[in-house]
Amino acid sequence: MRQTARAADRLAHKSDAHTLLHNLVTRYDMSRAEAECLTEELRRKQATENSAALLDGQVWYTAVAADEPAGKPLAKCRTVRIRLTLNGPEELAYRAEHGLAALQKRLVSRLCFEAQQQDALLAQEDLTRLLYLSRATVQRILAEYRRQGDYVPTRGTFHDIGPGVTHKYQAVRLYLRGYQPTEIAFRLCHQLSSIERYLE
């Protein structure tokens, strides 16, 4: 585990965020804490305001539109180009602390919710392609979420459950199960301010 943590520390330095942070500290004499806060704020601003830009660890992906019904041939389905986060800055620390299997489980949920926020849905085959996992592993992860009572919006589950399962419902449900607002925001790939508004 210590070796994994060291590798995570090294990889964290190979990012645009680290470049900016380093420049703020060395060129503008900011404290490390100030530089980290400003870097994170700028990263969030870039993600929300510039829809054409990709941040470190993000990719463009083409997925089936959310309003396409289950059972319709893929060749006849409308598709949507979406932006997905495969490697966010928090993943390195999360993997070092919890291990690879826990990270894979977290990524499956996050990618599905990111796609849904952009009016698209991922199927199991999309998740196997994006995360280089076997179909059996993806199925096992989704089954674990179902056993826990957590909803993950894949193309297979969304049309069975319907659009009534909203972020608001999920946020309140997780809060009642003891999760903090920051963890809920991360799990649902939602802004913390939105989660706090739902809970109020």
Protein Blocks (a to p, Z undefined) as FASTA:
>chain_A
ZZmmmmmmmmmmmcfklmmmmmmmmmnopafklmmmmmmmmmmmmmmmmmmbccehiacd
ddddfklcghiafklpccddddddfbdfklmmmmmmnojklmmmmmmmmmmmmmmmnopa
cdfklmmmmnopafklmmmmmmmmmmnopacddfklmmmnopmlcfklmmmmmmmnopaf
klmmmmnopafklmmmmmZZ
